[in-house]
Amino acid sequence: MPSTDPDLEPQACHTDTLSVRSLYVSTGCSRTVGSLSWGQHGLVAYGSHNLVAIYSLQRGIVGTLKGHNAKVSCTTWLPSIEEAAYLASGSADHDIIIWRVMFDNGAVTWEGVAILKGHGGAVTSIALQQLPSDELLLVSTAGDSAVQVWTANLASGYGQPSWQLAQRIDVGFRMQLCATLASVQGCPGWAMLALGGVDGLIRLMVRSPLGDFQASCELKGHGDWVRSVAFTWAGPDSPQGERLLLASASQDKYIRVWAVSKDAAEGGLDGSKGVTNAGEPALAFLTRYAPRPELKLGEGTWSAALEALLVGHEDWVHGLAWQPPPSQKASHTSRPDPKPTLLSASMDRTMMLWRPDIATGLWLAEESVGDAGPTSLGYFGCAWSPQAEYIVSHGFTGALHLWRHSDSGWEPQHAAGGHLGAVTDLAWLPNLPCLLTVSTDQTARIFGPCALPETESLTNSSAADTHSDAAEGQRWCEIARPQIHGHDFRCTAIIPCPHEPGNF
């Protein structure tokens, strides 16, 4: 018999649409040197366990790239093609993945377009250099003590067919931790490679057009592992003239700045001839017996010499970054500077800005920023924003540390952060739109909505920030860290106070 119960009768079907969107993503940055990089389009990429997080100053984390099977150790942005940005990431799974990151009406989409294989150990660093012939060089170092050189033609894009393994450099048992590349002015098509390793040496190699890298010389001086190396060209308006500068950071707490220049007797970069440092008798006298390893580039001879030993950090120096040159898109907040400016990050909880004095040529630590307190245990890497108005580092707890330059100096800003270990439990706070989380990284954190500062308004946003929760005047962020424990957390619970309604 048919049922007469009205509750069992067929009901009208409602077709209301339920909208679900991601409101907030939180994840910490890996404790590896080189895991963070800042692209020309204004986005920051950093490794977070086996993911690559894409971070925007206005919107927070806008994407997490999934593809690696082990911890991501390094990231580097590639030259953009058309409307897409490209990123290379290296991992402990021995692979390098080339990603395409696209922006569509504020939404960020991504896909992996190529996987570069060949290493037998964890990838430790990635270096890039674009040559005048539209050829892109990618050099990677890894725990297998091998250095791989890949080439790609920009006209063909960054897909899998474009990449060719051009050379494999075996350095024996001396594992290389970092690499940097530079083109050589006055020698079209030539490239210079610097490698830093666990033996404290810096190896310089040169590559002729369409040739292979050949070992040229070794720079000695560091007493511990070399953790970061970086090239930059000093312009003719800088102290001591135009030259190629190489900075190296080591666990011996020191930074060394090396000058690579064409021998003056053969004619410098400006065509002048004469004795090196002829205009500076005191400097010429002090350096007359200093070792000057030579490099053969084309028909000329170049030499490398120590220009400065930077002493100021009190612990391991991990990260280095040269201030980027001013671009045509420079804003009113950008900081063009004819003097080369070096940013360093150390485990002593500070970042320092080093510049040469115009009058004497001596390198000085002109500015220093950092954090105090038990929750800041030093920095692993650092980077400049494209227009040099921001500097960022990532620390031991996985958080990003951001400073913005103003007329009064460098001012700290809010930046991304998150757990470094597995999140084991969470709970909503009573009567508050806040979330308590605990993790195996031995921290408990509270996340909630925060009002946006005026400096983070959308008027200064990039193209990727045209649609976001910032339009509502607030965004989610980490607002408290109520407990730092000596053991991993496994669970959490909210206990109301019976005699204090609303408290817990």
Phi, psi and omega in degrees: 000143177294145181286143177256003180287119182297336180288343180262359179287148176303135181255158178293140182270124179267137184247031178296140181270131177260119182263130178233129178217157179284125181262325185202137175234133180230128176201144183272163180270139183297151179274062177225140178292131179092004182282352182241139175212151183242122184271166181295339181273000175097003180259145178256134175245138175210151178282139177220097188055240181262015178249162169245116180269136175253120189241134175245138180299326183274328189247354186081210180283118184256354179190151173231117185271122184251127180183329179279153180253004179211180186300132176281125187254338183204149177222148178209132177279139178263163174301136182289152175233120182056235186264002184253148173257151182233145186222141174247136179227138177246151189219169175288354175277008174081000186252157170242126180250133174262122183251145169252123180248122185241152181240126182222104180053043178090342179276144180249122176240159184210160174200149174276127185252345180199149175234123180259115182249167177140332179285151177252012179210177181298133178289130183254335179198158177226132177234146183230151172204126176267129181263161183301337182275018184063021175265135179252127175261134174234121180244133180233143173245156184207173181287354177274011179062028177240151177241126181249140179243119178248149177234150176212146177263122183298332179294336181264359182081191184249019178293170184305319181295341184283337187269132179230132175283106186273331185198147173233118184257122179261123180251019177071219183276358184271090184297136178263132185260336186209157181211154174210151183236154175207144169279160185250115179292137183087353178229080184302134178086348179275149179224151179238136181239133175240133180238137175240136187225190185283350179269004178080002180263156172244121182258126177257131178229149180236151182229126176278165178303125179066012180255195178251160175289134178238136179296133182247310183197171176236137178256123184250152177157322180288147181254009180206185182306137173270118187259341182204141174225149182205135177261152166203155175263126173271127184286172181295340180276354181280161176303138180070010170084189185281133180191164176267124182253137175238122177254141179226137179242143186222163174286000174277007176081005184245156173241134177242136177248121181251140178254125176248116186218158177286139181304131183296330181295335178266356183105119181286188181295335179267005178090356181282158178232154179148191182275141178302136179060031180297330180280356182230083184303320182296316180294320178297323179292318183290331186254012186293333179255005181291141179295138180228083178302144184254150177231135177263117177235109183064232179264002182253167178240129178246155179228151179243136181213151177289123179264323183204146170248115186264115183244125180181326178284150183251007179210183181311135174261120186256315190242149175222147175203127175278144177298130181292150178291151179296141180251175180291341180266019183301136180264178181291345179264356181289162188233073177296139184212121180293340179275138174296134183237127184247131176255132181232147179234138187223162175286000175274013176075021180229154165242139181236148175250122184247135177218149175280141176287133184296321185285318187252340184081000179284139178275132183230150173275101186276330182216153180214137176228161180175190182231150176241159178113163184288344182275354179248111186246033176102166186246148180255325183210170181208161181201155174261151167286162185303326181259008174067022176269347177233152166230148184219148174220166175233142190247188186295328182275001179092352182279152170272144178240119190239138175230144179241135182277136176222182180297335181265003179120203180270125182246133180292145181232161176288142179216173184291159175194175180168178181291146174266332179257181180295135176279118188262337181196162178206161180202142175279139177285141182295133174063016179224141177278055184232148185240129176259129180231150176229157190211167174286358174276009174072025178233150169245133186229150177243128179245143179194173180286140179229150176287142179280135172295158180297330181291349181252024178294161184286353181294336179254018184282159173275177182298333181282356186246021186283348178218114184198174176291347178297336178298337178275001178083008179206164174208164180277148177199171175282121185251346180199155174229082191291341184213127170242111190257165177272000181223162178293141175276145177243329181203168179212157178209144177266125181246111178294150176273118185293332183261359180227085182304136180092345178260163181207000000 
